[in-house]
Amino acid sequence: MIIILSAQYVEQDLRAEFGEIPPTFLPVGNKRLYTYQIKNIRSENPDEKICMTLPKNFQIGSWDQQALAEANINVIQIDENFSLGQSIAFCLASACTAEDDDSVIIYYGDTLLRNPVNLQNTGKDVIYTARSDFNYVWMKVNDGFESNDSVFCGVLSIGNPQLLIRNLISTNFDFTKSLFKYNETNKFVQEHRSDWLDFGHLNTFYDSKTIVTTERAFNELTINKYFVEKRSQKKEKLHAEANWFSNVPEEMAYYAPMLISHGEEDTGYRYKLEYLYSPTLTELFVYGNHPQAIWGQIINSCFHFIERCYEIRNPGSSADFYKSLVSKNETRLDEFIAANPRFGNVVKDAALLNKSDFG
């Protein structure tokens, strides 16, 4: 059995970005983080029972309910005021029976191991560690298990869940102390991981997100923590995009990423932009949980941007902006319908409606 622990809401720095959501619901690559976690687990353990803890007062949306049900995830909602140790004890007591001698994998909700964990090859008592470049307060694994500079990366295997429950109770639900006490009788084997991605803090979230995004990106995109580089055989199209960024008026420059470089290549055109550590409106709207007041600020900022754009005139251009916009949208809609015929009637009706608005 595997337990994904996500019964507390994200820390304040992430809450300011995405609102009050549990860590496994964070947006990564236009998906929930739990999507990657479940895929990682299921790829090597297709029939393993998976439980996910969530805050008791967290309202799970219908889309997420359906996604978790289809993935056969057993959701356990726990009082959000419980400590980590209390949450683990509650979950183990709820999901494990006294006769159950199978090991349990505990998987933190803000953790992602890019390579799967195969339970068939995992020992009964294993603690996974990794190296971190960030100076957060980690649970260091030294003296208690092995003497080194590794930190606990949020995944461990417990061969005797009932013993861990008793240790949690005897240490007043102090998770770290309970693990050291457990290790006195059931020695942990330490396994180092080089594929750990941490999403539990603002800096580590954006650092890890660039790695996931890069793995999902199209071949013409290169993304890292410093820049985004785009390549295409469509020279005119990419040159026009680069030219737009290079000609952003000074008073509007702070709205756009800085153009680092651009130019022709043998196979096309390329340009490089700085990477901005900011969530998109799509991520905030679809996956975030901001109150109405915050959305009021966001929408007002959007209108402020449009107003600033309207104030700027380009005397050298005689192009009909609205005509160009409609023509581009029609082309994109035709491409979408060709790839998704079942949406043809709906999209065409919407296109005709929008076209009539422009006269």
N, C-alpha and C positions, 0 to 999 in steps of 0.2 A: 504494500500500500504506500502511496505517496501523498503527503499533505503539503499543499501550497499555502503558506501562512500569509494572510493578507487581511487580518481582522482589525487593524488600526489604519487610520487615514495617513496620507503622505505627510512628510514634514512641512513646516511652514513655508520654506523657500519654494518647494514644488506646489504647495497649495496656492501660493500667490499667482503661479503660472496657470494652473489647471483647475483650481477649485478643490472642493473637499471630495476626494475620491481615494479608494484604497490603491496601494501601489501596483497591484497586478492589473488594474484598469487604466494605467497610464498609456498615452498614445505613443506608439513607436512604428514608424513606417506605415502610417495610415491604418494601423490595426491596434487592438489592445495588446498590452504586453503578455497577457495570459495566452493569447493565440500562439505566440512563439514558444512559451513554456510548455504548453500542452503538446504542441507538435514535436518538441524536443523529446519529451517523455514518451509519447506514443510511438515514435519512430523505432524505438528499441523495445518498448514494453506495451504492445498493442492491447493486451488484456488486463493490464494492471489497474487496480482500483485507485482512483484519484479523488481526493477530497480537497476542497478549497474553503478556507475560512474567510469570512467577510464581516464587516461591522454590522451589528444587529440592527441599527437604525438606517443602514444604507439601502436606498431604494434601487433595486436592480431593474434596469429597463427591460422592456419586452424583447428587444433585439438580443441583449446579452443573455437573458433567460433562455432564449431559444438556442443561442450558440453554445452555452454551457450544457444544456440538456442534450443537444446533438452530439457533444463531445463526451457524454456520459460522465459528467463531473458532479460529484455529490457536494452541494454547497452547505456549509455549516456556519450560521450567523452567530457571532459571539459579541457579548457586551464590549463596546469599544473602549471602556474604561479599564478593562482587564490589562494587566501587564503581559509582556511577551510570555513569561513563564506560565502565567495563569491560562493564557490562550492555548498554549501547547498542551498543558495538563487537561484542560477541558476537551480539546479536540481528541487527544489520545484516549481519554476516558469514554468519549462518545463513540469513537470509531473502532477501538480495539477491545476485544473480550479477554478475560483472564486466561482462557484456553488458547488464545491466539499467540503462537510462538514465532510468527513470521516477523522479519525485520520491517521497519518503517523508515521511509525516506522523508526527511523534513526539508522542504524547499522554500526558502524565503520568497515572498511575493515580489520583492524588488530586485531579485537575482535572475540572471539568465546565463546558463551554460550553453555555449554555442554548439558544442558536441554532446550527443546524447549520453545519458547515464544508463548503462545496461545492468538491470538489477540481477540478472543471472550471473554476472561476473563481479558483482559487488559483495564484499564481505559483510558480515553481520554488523560490525561496529567500525564505521569509517567516517572520518571527518575530513571534509574537503577544504583545502587552503589555497590561497593565491597571493600574489604580490600586488600591492597597491601603490600608485604614485601620488595619492591624495592624502592629505593630513587630517583625516577625520578620526573620530574615536572608534577604532575598530576593536573587535574582540581578538586580541593577539593570541596566537597559539605558541607559547613558549613556556618552558619549565613544566607546565601541566601535562603536555603530550610529547612534544619534541622541542628541542631548543633551536629555534631559528627565527627569522624575521617575517614569517608568513602571517597572514591574517585569515580568520575564518571567512569563507566566501559565501556562506548562507546555505550550504547544502550538507547534510550529514545523514548517515544511516545508523539507526538504532536497532540492535539485535534483540533487546529486551525492553519493550515499551513500558511494561508494568513497573520495572525497576526505575526507569526514568521518572515515571509519575510519582513514585515514592520519594525519589531524591528531590523532585521539585517541591513536594509538600514539606519535606524536612528542612529545606533551605529557604522556606517562605517564598517559594516560586521564583527564586533567583536563578535564571537560566544558566548563566556562566558557572556559578557555584555548583549547580546540579550536574553539569557536564563533568567538572573536575571530580566530583564525588562518584559519578558513574564510572569514570575512568579508573578509579582505584580498584574496582573489581572486574570491570569489563574494559580491557585496554583498547583504546581507539587506534586504528591504523590511519596514519595521515597520508592523504593522496593530494599531491599538488596539481592544480589546474592552471593552464595558461590561456584558457578560453572564457574566463569569467568576465561578465559584463554586469556592472552595478548601476541600478537605476534609482537608488534610494536617496541621493542627494542631487542638488541642482547641477553642480559641476560634473559629477559622474554620470548623471542622466544624459546631458548633452554630449558628453564624450562618448558614451556607449551608443547613443542614438546614431552618431555619424557612422559607426561601424556597421550597424544593422542596415542603415540606409544605403551604404555603399554596396553591401552584399545584394540588395534588392534592386539597385539602380540599373537603368538601361546601359548598354555597352558604350553609348556616347557620353556618359556622365562619369566624372571622377570626383569623388567627394571625400574630404577629410576634415579635420578640425580647423584647418586654416583657409581652405578655398574650395570652390566648386568650379570644375573645368568642363566645358561642354564642347563636343565635337560633332560635326555633321558633314555629309557630302553635299548638302544643300548650301552652297557657298553664299548665295545672295541672301537667303533667309538668315543665316547666322551672322553674316556681316551686318545686316540691318539691325539685329538684336544688339550686337556689340556697339554699333554706332549710336543706338538709343541710349545705352548706358554711358557712353563717352560724352554725350551731349545733354545730359541732365542739367538743368539750370542750377546755379550755385545755391539759390534759395530753396531748392527742392532736393539737394543732394543727400540730405540726412534721411530721406525716405527710402533710398535705394542702396544696395551694396556697392562697394567701390569696384570699378573695373580695374583689374590688375594688369592684364595684357590681352592682346588679340592679334590674329593674323592668319594668313593662308598656310595650308599644308598641302602635301602632295595629293592627299585623298579628300581634301575639302577645306573647311575653315574651323577655327577654334577660338574660344575666348575664356578667360579665367576671371571669376569674381571672388570677392571675399566671402567667407561663410559666416552667416549671421545666426547667432544662437537665440533664435526667437521662434515660438510656436506659430503655426499658420492659423488663420481664421478657421479653416476646415477642422484642424485638430481641436481648437477650442470649442467650436460649435458641436461637433459630432461626439467628441470624447471627453470634453471638459465638463465641469459642473459649477459654473460661475452663477452667482445670484443676478437678478435682474438689474441691479444698480451697476454692476460691472459691465454688463452688456450695453447699458445706456452710455457708459463712457466709451466703449469700443465703437459703437455706431456713430456717436458724435465725432470721434476721431476720424472715422472714414469720411464723413461729410466734410470735415475740416480739410482733409486732404483733397477732396474733389473741388472744394472752393478755391484752394490754393492753386490747383491745376488750372481752373477756369480763369484765374487772374493773369496767367502767363499766355502771351500771344506770340505766335511764330509768323512774322510778316513774310517770311520767304516761302511759306507753304500755302498752296491754294487747294490742297486736297480736301475733299468732302469727308470729314471724319466719320459721320454717321453712315454714309454710304459704304465707306471702307469697312466699318465695323460690321454692318449687316452682311456684306459680301463674304467676309472672313467667317462669320458665324454660319452662314449657309454652307460654306465649304466644309467646315468642321462637322456640321450636322449630317451632311451627306456621307462623310467618311464614317461617322458613328453608326448611321443606319445600315450602311453596307456591312459593317462588322457585327451589328446587333439587329437583325431584321425584325425581331419580335417587338421592338420599340418603335418601329417605323411610323405607325399611325399617330401615336402620342406625340412623337417628336415633330412630325410634319405639322400637326395642328398647332403646336406651340410656336413653331417657326412662322406660320402664317399669321398668327396673332401678333407676334413681335414685329413682323414686317409691316403690318397695318398701322402699328403705332408710329412708324417712321414715315408714313404716308407713301 
